[in-house]
Amino acid sequence: MHPSYTQQEKEIIYRVIRERRDIRHFLPDPVPEPVLARMLEAAHYAPSVGFMQPWNFILITSRELRQQVKASFERVNQNEWAKLTDDERQALYSRLKLEGIMEAPINLAMTCDHRRDAPFVLGRAPMPETDVYSTCLAVQNLWLAARAEGVGVGWVSLLEKREVEKLLGLPDGVELVAYLCVGYPVEFRSKPMLEEKGWKFRMDWRQLVFENGWGDPVVSYSLTSP
Amino acid sequence: MHPSYTQQEKEIIYRVIRERRDIRHFLPDPVPEPVLARMLEAAHYAPSVGFMQPWNFILITSRELRQQVKASFERVNQNEWAKLTDDERQALYSRLKLEGIMEAPINLAMTCDHRRDAPFVLGRAPMPETDVYSTCLAVQNLWLAARAEGVGVGWVSLLEKREVEKLLGLPDGVELVAYLCVGYPVEFRSKPMLEEKGWKFRMDWRQLVFENGWGDPVVSYSLTSP
């Protein structure tokens, strides 16, 4: 008998995984400090290559700084919109709200410090990008903790990375990984916004499982529905 | 009043985040298919840029293939060991078990398909690496689901990435992100193995929080202990 969480506990964990959403519509209500602290601590409990803990958390509270980030978003977003050649798709894109930089009570940049523990980080040299991967694992912990707290998180990838790194004064060797808007959401939708609005649908994960090599269907594990 | 999970539910979510470990000592007992299926489905519920869902899951059940992966680990590990100039540190490194490739009942490679939904993925072009980041978020979901199921996961980064990609027959445009060993663990330690063995300690996350720029101490959020 292998010890696992109880059935009820497992259901809560699967529930938070399913109910997490990317949020772009925020209420102005502040997030209390203890709530934010719990979220940051959850992030910090992520696994990291060689226990490197390469992340930092930069809270962006300055309105002026946010306006500069928002301007970067707007340049990039306009450029992306212009790439769409299908009129209907372009109209749909225009209707999508893709960030909450000015409205969210918290903007949080998560960075990866490649210099930490240099020169020897256990397990990193063969795949140096694993320090950034570790930072992503921390983002997901924070995202799930936020959902449990009733707090929404939205990842803004429509940004000029170098420009935002400059705005935040990141030194050489420190990289921006995630720019997050954080705050209480107007709602947690039952489906991702992009699915609800018909932009893209959830794939069947069973189609994504192979065995012993790319494209080879599973033989040993039939992977029936849970 | 913002709806959040109950206090009890939150505690379970924080508990699984704290109790997740990187596992390298596995029991031979098989992981039942429904358990593995729930873990893969949890991974698939990760957020992804433009809802791209760029991941695939490759189960490595072939003993021969695993032996080739293990050989890659051994070459890399020997090379890393040789970099250590401090005798005591080198001796400690030798005593660390860093993978469970042959013993774990499941080896699982998670990949990122850069070609999916090409050419236009909403939000990706300005930071193209966000598809790989999405795959990392899926790894963390799988890792937490596994912990809830009493299943251990260990990420092996001491590998020759290109070599493993060749062994798995990944086409151009598909990248190996994580090579995971999965199975019931001998134990879930109360601390990370690298901490328990004195390799590296957990940092104080409060030291990692800045405001409005790199290195600037927090002013608006005092971030007291939760």
Interface residues (C-beta under 8 A of the other chain):
Chain A: H2 P3 S4 Y5 E9 K10 I12 I13 Y14 V16 I17 R18 R20 D22 D29 E33 P34 L36 A37 R38 L40 E41 A42 A43 H44 Y45 A46 P47 V49 G50 F51 M52 Q53 W55 N56 F57 I58 L59 I60 T61 S62 L65 V76 E80 K83 L84 Y93 L96 L98 T111 D117 F120 L122 G123 R124 A125 P126 M127 E129 T130 V132 Y133 C136 L137 V139 Q140 N141 W143 L144 A145 R147 A148 E149 G150 V151 W155 S157 L158 L159 E160 K161 L168 G169 L170 P171 V174 V177 A178 Y184 P192 L194 E195 W199 K200 F201 R202 M203 W205 L208 V209 F210 E211 N212 G213 W214 G215 V218 V219 S220 Y221 S222 L223 T224 S225 P226
Chain B: H2 P3 S4 Y5 E9 K10 I12 I13 Y14 V16 I17 R18 R20 D22 D29 E33 P34 L36 A37 R38 L40 E41 A42 A43 H44 Y45 A46 P47 V49 G50 F51 M52 Q53 W55 N56 F57 I58 L59 I60 T61 S62 L65 V76 E80 K83 L84 Y93 L96 L98 T111 D117 F120 L122 G123 R124 A125 P126 M127 E129 T130 V132 Y133 C136 L137 V139 Q140 N141 W143 L144 A145 R147 A148 E149 G150 V151 W155 S157 L158 L159 E160 K161 L167 L168 G169 L170 P171 V174 V177 A178 Y184 P192 L194 E195 W199 K200 F201 R202 M203 W205 L208 V209 F210 E211 N212 G213 W214 G215 V218 V219 S220 Y221 S222 L223 T224 S225 P226
